Amino acid sequence: MVSDRDVDLKDISKDNRIFVLCMVQGSLAAGGRGGGIGERTVSVVSFFKVVSGKVEKVYGTEEREKIERFEIPFYVARIPMTLRDGTEMMGYGVVEPELVDRYVALLAP
């Protein structure tokens, strides 16, 4: 996940832009890399906007040629997220508005 600010879906009063890059599950995915060996392959890219108390899915693709434009930051870390029901969980991502801006620019035809 790459976002402008911390992800808190219980309190959507603050605007946010959130890219979700779904990783391929299995031994070659980032979570399965032993000692840094392996691939980090994205299978789906989705983009959500939180604006004026509403969450909207703006973009989504599973097309390989479009997904390949989105580079996964090497500095991804575990970050806390709050879901709509208030449940807190840990996910992988970065809070970096400049990277969100670069990803948004990739959405233009």
C-alpha positions in Angstrom: 0.0 0.0 0.0 1.2 3.5 -0.8 -0.7 6.4 0.6 -0.7 10.2 1.4 -1.3 9.6 5.1 -1.9 6.8 7.6 -4.8 4.6 6.5 -7.7 5.0 8.9 -11.0 3.9 7.3 -12.9 4.4 10.5 -12.3 8.1 10.4 -12.6 9.2 6.7 -13.0 12.9 7.5 -9.4 13.4 6.3 -8.7 13.2 2.5 -6.3 10.5 1.5 -5.2 8.7 -1.7 -4.4 5.0 -1.4 -2.8 2.7 -3.9 -3.1 -1.0 -3.1 -0.6 -3.2 -4.9 -1.6 -6.8 -4.4 1.3 -9.2 -4.4 1.3 -12.6 -5.9 1.0 -15.2 -3.1 3.6 -17.9 -2.8 7.3 -18.5 -2.4 8.3 -15.9 -5.0 6.4 -13.0 -3.4 8.1 -10.4 -1.2 6.8 -12.0 2.0 8.3 -15.3 1.0 11.8 -14.1 0.2 14.4 -15.9 2.2 17.3 -13.7 2.8 16.2 -11.2 0.2 16.1 -13.8 -2.6 13.0 -13.9 -4.8 10.7 -11.7 -6.7 8.2 -9.0 -5.7 5.4 -9.5 -8.3 2.3 -7.4 -8.3 -0.9 -9.0 -9.7 -3.4 -6.2 -9.1 -3.2 -2.4 -8.7 -6.1 -0.5 -7.2 -6.4 3.2 -6.4 -8.8 4.7 -3.9 -9.6 8.2 -2.9 -11.0 9.3 0.4 -12.6 12.7 -0.1 -15.2 14.6 2.0 -16.1 11.5 4.0 -16.5 9.1 1.0 -14.2 6.3 -0.2 -14.2 5.8 -3.9 -12.3 3.2 -6.0 -10.9 5.3 -8.9 -8.8 2.7 -10.7 -8.1 -1.0 -10.9 -6.2 -3.2 -13.3 -4.9 -6.7 -13.6 -3.3 -5.9 -17.0 0.4 -6.9 -16.8 1.7 -4.1 -19.1 -0.1 -1.5 -16.9 1.0 -3.1 -13.6 4.6 -3.1 -14.7 4.7 0.7 -14.6 4.2 0.7 -10.8 7.6 0.1 -9.1 7.3 -1.3 -5.6 9.4 0.8 -3.2 12.3 -1.3 -1.7 11.8 0.4 1.6 8.2 -0.9 2.3 7.7 -1.5 6.0 4.9 -2.9 8.2 2.5 -0.1 9.0 -0.7 0.0 11.1 -4.1 0.4 9.4 -7.6 0.9 10.9 -10.4 -0.8 9.0 -14.0 0.6 8.7 -15.2 -1.4 11.7 -12.3 0.0 13.9 -10.3 -3.2 13.7 -6.6 -2.4 13.6 -4.2 -4.5 11.5 -0.7 -4.4 10.2 0.0 -4.3 6.5 2.9 -3.5 4.3 3.3 -0.1 2.8 4.7 3.4 2.9 3.2 6.8 3.6 4.7 9.0 0.9 2.7 11.7 -1.0 5.4 12.2 -3.6 5.2 8.5 -4.6 1.4 8.7 -4.7 1.8 11.7 -7.1 4.1 9.6 -9.4 1.6 6.7 -9.4 -1.3 9.1 -10.2 0.7 10.4 -13.2 1.0 6.8 -14.4 -2.8 6.6 -14.7 -2.9 9.2 -17.5 -3.3 7.6 -21.0 
